[in-house]
């Protein structure tokens, strides 16, 4: 009989699944979802169900290596850990001494969501060094800013409550592709008579499975939400009692949305005025109604405002009162863990006497080429693949090619960024180390111990940064903390949601629900958080005077000259079979991310046929993709004027070694400093003409 061990999926997904793994002779034999977990419910997504293929893949990095070829060429020679650590410590010390410690830049994101390996010993190390701080904006900061401004605190509807809804709107949320464990609750609701609608510029698998898919022009979500408010308020469909008790500024909101007639929004969104009005009425009169937002809508130049405006809708109709009502973008802020104790920001005061400068990770290309006082002279990359995932790819690659830039990469596979490393270090997978996990799609805290032995000479991020700190002569006691010490630090919280949860309980139970009411209705009686600049009165403040919409610069209603040169709005949503660039080594993922979806009318006008190679370009760069096929013709997954390229492809596998981010810009969102990936104008041409 195989031994069954517990683990937790560490990939950047709201579901944060509880896993069971059959282990035979020390080797993983089968991976499956834990049927005891209330959200995982015994099944896994297609990408993680195959994770043991990644675990034992022959391309797995197992030993430290030093570059022996040109940067980007990908040629390395094996070295020992002592040699690698000495080289890293010596170079970082000399760089900090010559240019100042802020010349060292960490670059990381959510290649693992485990709190210790995402941001534990590494944060302590870079704070103690005095390195530049990384503003980790690449995914969710615009949405976080918008949700915080709307609600004051980013709580959301429990996934288990979706089964009670009578109307579910997936707004920019590809549930089947990126949040599949919400789907059974939606199915249950539909069996009980609920309707399920999708609002998205791209008809993905979720849109195809919906009762109604509503195409919307990229970046115009705010206009739709404001027009829905116009109808709801103008026809007195709002919840007057809830509004009076728990909101502030409704009269000003009424005046503000008076000008947002459905006809005006129809011109901007591409949705018929009658359809906008019907959606607003159905949303306001169907109880309970819930909105599942996802991060797609905030990857627009106006993304923060879009999230904020949509997040105000439940307060207007009072759906927070009901089990199965409200909105969910992220649940992560409910995990009131002691991250300050884990990350030790106070260590910055030792080398600099002040906080180090902040560098926005979205602007990496510019930071590597133009940042001064001091310039970036050393880059340490982990949990990320910036050569593929960062915008303005040509500028990023030019920076990574710099001979005077010392680059260290911690990785599991030799991806695009690894090819530019001076020192390449082999990292463990989540099945091979201890970590603590919170979720952003449910309210369960989880602990995982190593389920499999670490192969070769792989090491966890925690251990790597501990060893570098030792080599650098950092003697602060925190660098001697064990992983259990770090977990206990995180659990040292007085917040009632966390207080009393212990490492012993997590070891025993594997997952523990936060100490919150069941069911959790965070704003049923107000209790909204206080956004900076407004009173802490527990009310939802509409702040109507700042609610507004202007089309993104790179959109069909934006800069007219750009639109003439580059007539297509490009969106690059996450592909269904990967997790950003994590599975880019798989052939199936490469095929999906090599695809460009065009509307049939556009394809016919351009003379493009199914499976034609096409060049997609703008003033920043170009990439080569393959026109998609549906029913032996170019598909209609997008409307005319929109093209869709699922991301993120490994550039090293693409013609010209460029992916879709050769086209995206470093332009930032309206709040939160996030990337405007989906505000991107391009031209398309058939190759061979």
C-alpha positions as CSV (number, residue, x, y, z in Angstrom):
1,X,0.0,0.0,0.0
2,X,1.4,3.5,-0.9
3,X,1.8,6.0,1.9
4,X,-0.5,9.0,1.5
5,X,1.0,12.4,2.4
6,X,-0.5,15.8,2.5
7,X,0.6,18.9,0.6
8,X,-0.7,22.2,-0.6
9,X,-0.6,23.6,-4.2
10,X,1.7,26.6,-4.2
11,X,0.8,28.0,-7.6
12,X,-0.6,31.5,-8.1
13,X,-4.3,30.6,-8.1
14,X,-7.2,31.6,-5.8
15,X,-8.1,28.0,-5.1
16,X,-4.9,27.1,-3.0
17,X,-5.8,23.4,-3.1
18,X,-5.2,20.8,-0.4
19,X,-3.4,17.9,-2.0
20,X,-2.9,14.2,-1.3
21,X,0.0,12.4,-2.8
22,X,0.6,8.6,-3.0
23,X,4.3,7.9,-2.2
24,X,5.9,4.6,-3.2
25,X,9.6,3.9,-2.4
26,X,10.1,7.6,-1.8
27,X,8.7,8.6,-5.2
28,X,5.4,10.4,-5.9
29,X,3.1,8.0,-7.7
30,X,-0.2,9.9,-7.8
31,X,-1.4,13.4,-7.0
32,X,-5.0,14.3,-6.3
33,X,-7.2,16.8,-4.5
34,X,-8.1,16.3,-0.9
35,X,-11.8,15.3,-0.7
36,X,-12.0,16.6,2.9
37,X,-11.2,20.2,2.0
38,X,-14.4,22.2,1.6
39,X,-13.2,24.0,-1.5
40,X,-10.8,21.5,-3.1
41,X,-13.4,18.7,-2.8
42,X,-11.3,15.9,-4.2
43,X,-10.3,17.2,-7.7
44,X,-7.5,19.2,-9.2
45,X,-7.2,21.4,-12.3
46,X,-5.6,19.9,-15.4
47,X,-2.3,21.7,-14.9
48,X,-1.7,20.5,-11.3
49,X,-3.1,17.0,-11.9
50,X,0.0,16.6,-14.1
51,X,2.5,18.2,-11.7
52,X,4.4,15.0,-11.0
53,X,5.5,15.2,-14.7
54,X,7.2,18.5,-13.8
55,X,8.6,17.1,-10.5
56,X,10.4,14.3,-12.4
57,X,11.0,16.0,-15.7
58,X,14.5,15.4,-17.2
59,X,14.9,19.2,-17.7
60,X,14.7,19.9,-14.0
61,X,17.6,21.9,-12.7
62,X,19.4,19.9,-10.0
63,X,22.8,21.5,-9.5
64,X,24.3,25.0,-9.2
65,X,25.8,26.3,-12.5
66,X,28.0,29.2,-13.7
67,X,27.5,30.8,-17.1
68,X,30.2,30.0,-19.7
69,X,28.5,31.4,-22.8
70,X,27.1,34.8,-23.8
71,X,24.2,36.2,-21.9
72,X,21.0,34.7,-23.3
73,X,22.8,31.8,-24.9
74,X,22.0,29.5,-22.1
75,X,25.3,27.7,-21.7
76,X,26.4,26.8,-18.2
77,X,28.9,24.6,-16.4
78,X,28.2,22.8,-13.1
79,X,29.8,24.1,-9.9
80,X,29.4,23.2,-6.2
81,X,27.3,25.2,-3.8
82,X,30.3,26.6,-2.0
83,X,31.6,28.0,-5.2
84,X,28.2,29.5,-6.1
85,X,27.6,31.0,-2.7
86,X,31.1,32.5,-2.6
87,X,30.7,34.0,-6.0
88,X,27.3,35.5,-5.1
89,X,28.5,36.9,-1.7
90,X,31.7,38.3,-3.2
91,X,29.9,40.1,-6.0
92,X,27.1,41.5,-4.0
93,X,29.5,42.8,-1.4
94,X,31.7,44.5,-3.9
95,X,28.7,45.9,-5.8
96,X,27.3,47.3,-2.6
97,X,30.6,48.8,-1.6
98,X,31.3,50.5,-4.9
99,X,27.8,51.6,-5.9
100,X,25.8,51.4,-2.7
101,X,23.5,48.6,-1.6
102,X,20.6,50.0,-3.5
103,X,22.4,49.0,-6.7
104,X,21.2,45.4,-5.9
105,X,17.6,44.7,-7.0
106,X,15.6,41.6,-6.0
107,X,13.0,40.5,-8.6
108,X,10.3,38.1,-7.5
109,X,6.6,37.4,-7.5
110,X,4.3,34.4,-6.9
111,X,6.1,31.5,-8.5
112,X,5.2,30.0,-5.1
113,X,2.5,31.3,-2.9
114,X,4.0,29.7,0.2
115,X,4.6,32.6,2.6
116,X,8.1,31.5,3.7
117,X,9.4,30.9,0.2
118,X,7.4,33.8,-1.4
119,X,8.7,36.4,1.1
120,X,10.4,35.3,4.2
121,X,14.2,34.9,4.5
122,X,14.7,36.7,1.2
123,X,13.0,39.8,2.5
124,X,15.1,39.7,5.7
125,X,18.3,39.3,3.5
126,X,17.5,42.2,1.2
127,X,16.4,44.5,4.0
128,X,19.5,43.8,5.9
129,X,21.7,44.4,2.8
130,X,19.9,47.7,2.1
131,X,19.0,46.6,-1.4
132,X,16.4,48.4,-3.5
133,X,12.9,47.4,-2.5
134,X,10.7,45.8,-5.2
135,X,7.2,47.1,-5.6
136,X,5.5,43.9,-6.5
137,X,2.8,45.2,-8.9
138,X,2.8,42.8,-11.8
139,X,-0.5,41.1,-10.9
140,X,-3.0,42.6,-8.6
141,X,-2.1,46.0,-7.1
142,X,-4.5,48.0,-9.3
143,X,-7.4,45.8,-8.3
144,X,-6.4,45.9,-4.7
145,X,-6.3,49.7,-4.8
146,X,-9.8,49.9,-6.4
147,X,-11.3,47.4,-4.0
148,X,-9.8,49.1,-1.0
149,X,-11.1,52.5,-2.1
150,X,-14.6,50.9,-2.5
151,X,-14.8,48.8,0.6
152,X,-12.0,50.0,2.8
153,X,-10.9,46.3,3.4
154,X,-10.6,43.6,0.8
155,X,-13.0,40.9,2.1
156,X,-15.3,39.0,-0.3
157,X,-18.0,36.5,-0.6
158,X,-17.1,32.9,0.5
159,X,-16.9,30.5,-2.5
160,X,-19.2,28.1,-0.6
161,X,-21.9,30.7,-0.6
162,X,-22.1,30.9,-4.4
163,X,-24.4,27.9,-4.3
164,X,-27.0,30.1,-2.8
165,X,-27.0,32.8,-5.4
166,X,-29.8,33.3,-7.9
167,X,-27.7,35.4,-10.3
168,X,-23.9,35.0,-10.7
169,X,-21.9,37.4,-12.9
170,X,-18.3,36.4,-13.8
171,X,-16.9,39.8,-14.7
172,X,-13.5,39.4,-16.3
173,X,-13.2,36.0,-14.6
174,X,-12.4,32.8,-16.5
175,X,-13.6,30.5,-13.8
176,X,-13.0,27.2,-15.6
177,X,-9.5,28.3,-16.6
178,X,-8.2,30.1,-13.5
179,X,-10.6,29.3,-10.6
180,X,-12.0,25.9,-11.3
181,X,-12.9,25.0,-7.7
182,X,-15.5,27.7,-7.7
183,X,-17.3,26.0,-10.6
184,X,-19.0,23.2,-8.6
185,X,-20.7,25.9,-6.5
186,X,-21.9,27.7,-9.7
187,X,-23.2,24.4,-11.1
188,X,-25.1,23.7,-7.9
189,X,-26.6,27.2,-8.0
190,X,-27.7,26.7,-11.6
191,X,-29.3,23.4,-10.8
192,X,-31.4,25.4,-8.3
193,X,-32.4,27.8,-10.9
194,X,-29.7,30.5,-10.9
195,X,-28.5,32.3,-14.0
196,X,-24.8,32.5,-14.8
197,X,-23.5,35.4,-17.0
198,X,-20.0,36.2,-18.2
199,X,-18.8,39.7,-19.1
200,X,-15.5,39.5,-21.0
201,X,-13.9,40.7,-24.3
202,X,-12.9,37.1,-25.0
203,X,-15.3,34.1,-25.1
204,X,-13.3,31.6,-23.3
205,X,-14.4,28.2,-21.9
206,X,-16.3,29.9,-19.1
207,X,-18.1,32.2,-21.5
208,X,-19.1,29.4,-23.7
209,X,-20.6,27.5,-20.7
210,X,-22.6,30.5,-19.5
211,X,-26.2,31.2,-19.8
212,X,-25.2,34.5,-21.5
213,X,-21.8,35.8,-22.6
214,X,-21.6,39.6,-22.9
215,X,-18.8,40.9,-25.1
216,X,-17.3,44.1,-23.8
217,X,-14.7,46.3,-25.3
218,X,-11.3,46.0,-23.5
219,X,-10.9,48.6,-20.7
220,X,-14.5,49.9,-20.7
221,X,-15.8,48.1,-17.6
222,X,-16.2,51.3,-15.6
223,X,-18.6,52.7,-18.2
224,X,-20.8,49.6,-18.0
225,X,-20.9,49.8,-14.1
226,X,-21.7,53.5,-14.1
227,X,-24.5,52.9,-16.6
228,X,-25.9,50.0,-14.5
229,X,-25.9,52.5,-11.5
230,X,-27.8,55.0,-13.7
231,X,-30.6,52.4,-14.3
232,X,-30.6,51.0,-10.7
233,X,-30.7,54.4,-9.0
234,X,-32.8,56.2,-11.6
235,X,-35.5,53.5,-11.4
236,X,-35.3,53.3,-7.6
237,X,-34.2,49.7,-7.7
238,X,-31.5,50.3,-5.0
239,X,-31.9,49.0,-1.5
240,X,-33.0,52.2,0.2
241,X,-32.7,50.8,3.7
242,X,-29.2,49.4,3.3
243,X,-28.1,52.6,1.6
244,X,-29.5,54.7,4.4
245,X,-27.9,52.6,7.1
246,X,-24.5,51.6,5.8
247,X,-23.4,54.0,3.0
248,X,-22.5,57.6,2.7
249,X,-22.8,60.0,-0.3
250,X,-25.7,58.4,-2.1
251,X,-27.3,61.7,-3.2
252,X,-24.1,62.8,-4.8
253,X,-23.9,59.4,-6.5
254,X,-27.4,59.8,-7.8
255,X,-26.3,63.1,-9.4
256,X,-23.0,61.6,-10.7
257,X,-24.6,58.7,-12.5
258,X,-27.4,60.7,-14.0
259,X,-25.2,61.5,-17.0
260,X,-24.2,57.8,-17.5
261,X,-27.2,56.8,-19.6
262,X,-27.0,53.3,-21.2
263,X,-26.8,54.9,-24.6
264,X,-23.5,56.7,-23.6
265,X,-22.1,53.5,-22.2
266,X,-23.1,51.5,-25.3
267,X,-20.9,53.6,-27.5
268,X,-17.9,52.9,-25.2
269,X,-18.5,49.3,-24.3
270,X,-20.0,47.9,-27.5
271,X,-23.0,46.5,-25.5
272,X,-26.4,47.5,-26.7
273,X,-28.1,50.1,-24.4
274,X,-31.1,47.8,-24.0
275,X,-28.9,45.0,-22.9
276,X,-27.2,47.2,-20.3
277,X,-30.5,48.3,-18.9
278,X,-31.8,44.7,-18.8
279,X,-28.6,43.5,-17.0
280,X,-28.9,46.3,-14.4
281,X,-32.6,45.5,-13.7
282,X,-31.9,41.8,-13.4
283,X,-28.9,42.3,-11.1
284,X,-30.9,44.7,-8.8
285,X,-34.0,42.6,-8.6
286,X,-32.6,39.1,-8.4
287,X,-31.7,38.1,-4.8
288,X,-29.2,37.1,-3.9
289,X,-26.9,38.2,-6.7
290,X,-23.1,37.8,-6.6
291,X,-20.2,39.1,-8.8
292,X,-17.0,37.2,-9.2
293,X,-14.4,39.7,-10.3
294,X,-11.0,38.6,-11.4
295,X,-7.9,40.4,-12.1
296,X,-8.4,40.7,-15.9
297,X,-10.4,43.9,-15.6
298,X,-7.7,45.7,-13.7
299,X,-5.0,45.0,-16.3
300,X,-6.2,48.1,-18.1
301,X,-5.0,51.6,-17.8
302,X,-8.2,52.4,-15.9
303,X,-8.2,49.1,-14.0
304,X,-8.4,50.4,-10.5
305,X,-11.4,52.6,-11.2
306,X,-13.1,49.6,-12.9
307,X,-12.7,47.4,-9.8
308,X,-13.8,50.2,-7.5
309,X,-16.9,51.0,-9.5
310,X,-18.0,47.4,-9.8
311,X,-17.3,46.7,-6.2
312,X,-19.8,49.5,-5.2
313,X,-22.7,47.8,-6.9
314,X,-23.5,45.3,-4.0
315,X,-23.7,48.2,-1.6
316,X,-26.2,50.0,-3.8
317,X,-28.5,46.9,-4.1
318,X,-27.9,45.7,-0.6
319,X,-26.7,42.2,-1.7
320,X,-24.1,42.1,1.2
321,X,-27.0,41.3,3.5
322,X,-27.7,37.9,1.9
323,X,-25.9,34.6,2.0
324,X,-24.8,34.2,-1.5
325,X,-24.7,37.9,-2.3
326,X,-21.8,40.4,-2.6
327,X,-18.6,40.3,-4.6
328,X,-15.4,38.5,-4.5
329,X,-12.1,39.7,-6.0
330,X,-9.7,38.4,-3.3
331,X,-10.1,37.0,0.2
332,X,-6.4,37.4,1.1
333,X,-6.6,40.4,3.4
334,X,-8.6,38.4,5.9
335,X,-5.4,36.5,6.7
336,X,-4.2,38.9,9.3
337,X,-0.8,37.2,9.7
338,X,2.3,38.8,11.2
339,X,4.0,39.5,8.0
340,X,6.0,42.4,9.5
341,X,7.6,40.0,11.9
342,X,8.4,37.6,9.1
343,X,9.8,40.1,6.7
344,X,11.6,42.3,9.2
345,X,11.5,45.7,7.4
346,X,13.3,47.2,10.5
347,X,16.5,45.6,9.3
348,X,16.7,48.3,6.5
349,X,17.8,50.8,9.1
350,X,21.1,49.0,9.7
351,X,22.9,49.6,6.4
352,X,21.2,52.8,5.3
353,X,19.7,54.5,8.3
354,X,16.5,54.8,6.2
355,X,14.2,52.8,4.0
356,X,15.7,51.8,0.7
357,X,14.2,53.2,-2.6
358,X,11.3,51.4,-4.3
359,X,11.5,50.1,-7.9
360,X,8.3,49.1,-9.6
361,X,8.7,45.7,-11.1
362,X,6.4,46.6,-14.0
363,X,9.0,49.1,-15.1
364,X,11.9,46.6,-15.1
365,X,13.0,47.4,-18.6
366,X,13.4,51.1,-17.8
367,X,15.0,50.3,-14.4
368,X,17.7,48.2,-16.1
369,X,18.5,50.9,-18.7
370,X,17.9,54.3,-17.2
371,X,17.7,54.1,-13.4
372,X,20.5,56.0,-11.7
373,X,21.8,57.1,-8.4
374,X,22.7,54.3,-8.2
375,X,22.1,52.2,-11.4
376,X,21.1,48.6,-11.0
377,X,24.3,46.5,-11.0
378,X,23.1,43.2,-9.5
379,X,19.8,41.4,-10.0
380,X,18.5,38.4,-8.0
381,X,15.6,36.7,-9.6
382,X,13.4,34.0,-7.9
383,X,9.7,33.0,-8.2
384,X,9.5,34.9,-11.5
385,X,10.5,34.8,-15.1
386,X,10.8,38.5,-16.1
387,X,12.3,37.8,-19.5
388,X,8.9,36.3,-20.4
389,X,6.3,37.9,-18.1
390,X,7.4,41.5,-17.8
391,X,6.0,44.2,-20.2
392,X,8.1,45.9,-22.8
393,X,10.1,42.7,-23.4
394,X,12.6,44.1,-25.7
395,X,13.8,46.6,-23.1
396,X,13.9,43.9,-20.4
397,X,16.0,41.6,-22.6
398,X,18.3,44.5,-23.5
399,X,18.9,45.1,-19.8
400,X,19.5,41.4,-19.0
401,X,22.2,41.3,-21.7
402,X,24.2,44.0,-20.0
403,X,27.8,42.8,-19.4
404,X,28.0,44.9,-16.2
405,X,24.8,43.4,-14.7
406,X,25.5,40.5,-12.3
407,X,22.4,38.2,-12.4
408,X,21.5,35.4,-10.0
409,X,18.5,33.2,-10.8
410,X,16.9,30.6,-8.6
411,X,14.8,28.3,-10.8
412,X,13.4,24.8,-11.3
413,X,13.8,24.9,-15.1
414,X,16.0,26.7,-17.5
415,X,13.5,29.2,-18.7
416,X,14.0,32.5,-20.6
417,X,15.4,34.4,-17.6
418,X,17.7,31.6,-16.5
419,X,19.5,31.9,-19.9
420,X,20.7,35.3,-18.8
421,X,22.0,34.2,-15.4
422,X,25.6,34.5,-14.3
423,X,24.9,32.0,-11.5
424,X,22.0,29.6,-11.8
425,X,20.7,27.9,-8.6
426,X,18.4,24.9,-8.5
427,X,15.2,25.4,-6.4
428,X,12.9,22.9,-4.7
429,X,9.2,22.5,-5.7
430,X,6.4,23.0,-3.2
431,X,6.3,19.2,-2.7
432,X,9.8,19.3,-1.3
433,X,9.8,22.0,1.5
434,X,7.8,23.2,4.4
435,X,5.5,26.3,4.0
436,X,2.4,28.1,5.2
437,X,-0.3,29.0,2.8
438,X,-3.1,31.5,2.7
439,X,-5.6,31.7,-0.1
440,X,-7.1,34.5,-2.1
441,X,-10.2,32.5,-3.1
442,X,-11.3,31.0,0.2
443,X,-10.7,31.4,3.9
444,X,-8.6,28.3,4.9
445,X,-5.1,28.6,6.3
446,X,-2.9,25.5,5.4
447,X,0.4,24.0,6.3
448,X,2.5,21.7,4.2
449,X,5.5,19.6,5.1
450,X,7.9,18.0,2.5
451,X,6.0,15.2,0.8
452,X,8.9,14.2,-1.4
453,X,12.7,14.3,-1.1
454,X,14.5,17.2,-2.8
455,X,16.3,15.8,-5.8
456,X,20.0,16.5,-6.6
457,X,21.3,19.5,-4.8
458,X,18.1,21.6,-4.9
459,X,17.4,24.0,-2.0
460,X,14.4,26.0,-0.9
461,X,14.5,29.8,-1.2
462,X,14.5,30.0,2.6
463,X,17.7,27.9,2.8
464,X,19.4,29.7,-0.1
465,X,19.0,33.2,1.4
466,X,20.0,31.9,4.8
467,X,23.2,30.6,3.3
468,X,23.9,33.8,1.4
469,X,23.3,35.9,4.5
470,X,25.8,33.7,6.4
471,X,28.4,34.2,3.6
472,X,27.8,38.0,3.8
473,X,28.5,38.0,7.5
474,X,25.0,38.8,8.6
475,X,24.8,37.7,12.3
476,X,21.3,38.9,13.1
477,X,19.5,36.1,15.1
478,X,16.6,36.1,12.6
479,X,18.8,34.5,10.0
480,X,19.0,31.4,12.3
481,X,15.2,31.0,12.5
482,X,14.0,27.6,11.5
483,X,11.0,27.3,9.2
484,X,8.8,26.4,12.3
485,X,10.1,29.6,14.0
486,X,9.1,31.6,11.0
487,X,5.6,30.0,10.9
488,X,5.1,30.7,14.6
489,X,6.1,34.3,13.9
490,X,3.4,34.6,11.2
491,X,0.8,33.1,13.6
492,X,1.7,35.6,16.3
493,X,-1.3,37.8,15.6
494,X,-3.9,39.3,17.9
495,X,-6.5,39.6,15.2
496,X,-9.5,37.5,16.0
497,X,-9.4,35.7,12.6
498,X,-6.0,34.3,13.4
499,X,-5.7,34.3,17.2
500,X,-5.4,30.8,18.7
501,X,-4.4,29.0,15.5
502,X,-1.2,27.1,16.2
503,X,1.4,25.3,14.2
504,X,0.4,22.1,16.1
505,X,-3.2,22.5,15.0
506,X,-2.1,23.0,11.4
507,X,0.2,20.0,11.5
508,X,-2.6,17.9,12.8
509,X,-5.5,19.2,10.7
510,X,-3.5,20.4,7.6
511,X,-6.1,23.1,6.9
512,X,-7.9,25.4,9.4
513,X,-10.7,27.9,8.6
514,X,-10.1,31.4,9.9
515,X,-11.8,32.2,13.2
516,X,-14.6,34.1,11.5
517,X,-18.4,33.8,11.6
518,X,-19.9,31.0,9.6
519,X,-21.4,32.0,7.2
520,X,-19.2,35.0,6.7
521,X,-21.1,38.1,5.6
522,X,-18.5,40.8,6.0
523,X,-20.6,43.8,5.3
524,X,-24.1,42.6,6.1
525,X,-24.3,45.4,8.7
526,X,-21.8,47.8,7.3
527,X,-18.4,47.4,9.0
528,X,-16.7,48.7,6.0
529,X,-13.0,49.6,6.4
530,X,-11.8,53.2,6.5
531,X,-10.1,54.3,3.3
532,X,-7.5,57.0,3.9
533,X,-9.1,60.4,3.9
534,X,-12.5,59.3,5.0
535,X,-13.9,58.7,8.5
536,X,-13.8,55.3,10.2
537,X,-17.6,55.2,10.5
538,X,-18.1,51.6,9.1
539,X,-19.9,53.0,6.0
540,X,-19.3,52.4,2.4
541,X,-18.3,55.9,1.1
542,X,-19.2,56.3,-2.6
543,X,-17.0,59.4,-3.0
544,X,-19.0,60.1,-6.2
545,X,-17.1,63.2,-7.2
546,X,-14.1,61.0,-8.1
547,X,-16.0,58.3,-10.0
548,X,-15.3,58.8,-13.7
549,X,-14.2,57.1,-16.8
550,X,-11.9,58.0,-19.7
551,X,-10.9,55.4,-22.4
552,X,-7.4,54.1,-22.2
553,X,-4.9,55.8,-24.4
554,X,-4.3,52.5,-26.3
555,X,-7.9,51.7,-27.1
556,X,-10.5,52.2,-29.9
557,X,-11.7,55.3,-28.2
558,X,-8.3,56.5,-27.1
559,X,-5.4,58.1,-29.1
560,X,-6.8,58.4,-32.6
561,X,-3.4,58.5,-34.3
562,X,-2.2,55.4,-32.5
563,X,-5.5,53.7,-33.5
564,X,-5.0,54.5,-37.2
565,X,-1.5,52.9,-37.1
566,X,-2.5,50.0,-34.9
567,X,-6.2,49.2,-35.3
568,X,-6.5,46.2,-33.0
569,X,-7.0,46.0,-29.3
570,X,-4.8,43.2,-28.0
571,X,-5.6,41.3,-24.8
572,X,-3.4,38.6,-23.5
573,X,-5.3,36.7,-20.7
574,X,-3.8,33.7,-18.8
575,X,-3.9,30.5,-20.8
576,X,-6.0,27.6,-19.4
577,X,-3.2,25.0,-19.3
578,X,-0.5,26.9,-17.6
579,X,0.1,29.3,-14.7
580,X,1.7,32.4,-16.2
581,X,5.0,30.9,-17.6
582,X,5.3,28.1,-15.1
583,X,4.6,25.2,-17.5
584,X,6.1,26.8,-20.6
585,X,8.3,23.7,-21.1
586,X,5.2,21.7,-22.0
587,X,4.4,21.4,-25.8
588,X,0.6,21.7,-25.2
589,X,1.2,25.0,-23.4
590,X,3.5,26.3,-26.1
591,X,0.9,25.5,-28.7
592,X,-1.8,27.4,-26.8
593,X,0.4,30.4,-26.2
594,X,1.5,30.5,-29.8
595,X,-2.1,31.3,-30.9
596,X,-3.8,34.5,-31.9
597,X,-7.6,34.6,-31.9
598,X,-9.1,36.9,-34.5
599,X,-12.7,37.7,-35.5
600,X,-13.8,36.1,-38.8
601,X,-14.6,39.5,-40.4
602,X,-11.1,40.9,-39.5
603,X,-9.4,37.7,-40.7
604,X,-11.3,37.8,-44.1
605,X,-10.4,41.4,-44.6
606,X,-6.7,40.8,-43.9
607,X,-6.6,37.6,-46.0
608,X,-5.7,35.5,-43.0
609,X,-6.7,31.8,-43.0
610,X,-6.7,29.2,-40.3
611,X,-3.2,28.2,-39.1
612,X,-1.5,31.0,-41.0
613,X,1.5,32.5,-39.3
614,X,0.8,36.1,-38.5
615,X,3.1,39.0,-37.4
616,X,1.6,41.1,-34.6
617,X,3.4,44.4,-34.1
618,X,3.4,47.9,-32.8
619,X,6.0,50.6,-32.1
620,X,7.5,48.5,-29.2
621,X,8.1,45.3,-31.0
622,X,6.6,42.3,-32.7
623,X,6.0,38.6,-32.3
624,X,4.9,35.7,-34.6
625,X,1.8,33.8,-33.7
626,X,-0.6,31.3,-35.4
627,X,-4.1,32.2,-36.4
628,X,-6.5,30.1,-34.3
629,X,-9.0,27.6,-35.7
630,X,-12.7,26.9,-34.8
631,X,-14.9,24.8,-37.0
632,X,-12.3,24.9,-39.8
633,X,-12.3,28.7,-39.9
634,X,-11.0,31.7,-38.0
635,X,-13.0,31.7,-34.8
636,X,-15.3,34.3,-33.4
637,X,-14.1,34.2,-29.8
638,X,-13.5,37.9,-30.1
639,X,-15.4,40.8,-31.7
640,X,-14.1,42.8,-34.6
641,X,-11.3,45.0,-33.7
642,X,-10.1,42.8,-30.8
643,X,-7.4,40.1,-31.0
644,X,-6.5,37.7,-28.2
645,X,-3.2,36.0,-27.5
646,X,-3.2,33.7,-24.4
647,X,-0.1,34.2,-22.4
648,X,2.7,33.6,-21.4
649,X,4.9,31.9,-23.9
650,X,8.6,31.1,-23.3
651,X,10.3,33.4,-25.8
652,X,13.0,30.9,-26.4
653,X,10.5,28.6,-28.0
654,X,9.1,31.3,-30.3
655,X,10.2,32.6,-33.7
656,X,12.5,35.5,-33.1
657,X,12.5,34.6,-29.4
658,X,9.8,37.0,-28.6
659,X,6.4,36.6,-27.0
660,X,3.3,38.8,-26.6
661,X,5.1,41.0,-24.0
662,X,7.2,42.4,-26.8
663,X,4.1,44.4,-27.6
664,X,2.9,45.5,-24.1
665,X,4.1,48.7,-22.5
666,X,5.3,49.9,-19.2
667,X,2.4,52.3,-18.9
668,X,1.0,52.1,-15.3
669,X,-2.6,51.8,-14.2
670,X,-4.6,54.7,-12.7
671,X,-3.9,53.5,-9.2
672,X,-1.7,50.8,-7.6
673,X,1.1,51.2,-10.1
674,X,0.1,48.0,-12.0
675,X,0.8,47.0,-15.6
676,X,-1.7,47.9,-18.3
677,X,-1.2,44.7,-20.2
678,X,-4.6,44.8,-21.8
679,X,-4.4,48.4,-23.0
680,X,-2.3,47.6,-26.0
681,X,-2.9,48.5,-29.7
682,X,-1.4,46.4,-32.4
683,X,-1.4,45.7,-36.2
684,X,-1.7,42.2,-37.6
685,X,-0.4,40.9,-41.0
686,X,-0.2,37.5,-42.6
687,X,3.4,36.3,-43.0
688,X,4.3,35.6,-46.6
689,X,2.3,38.3,-48.3
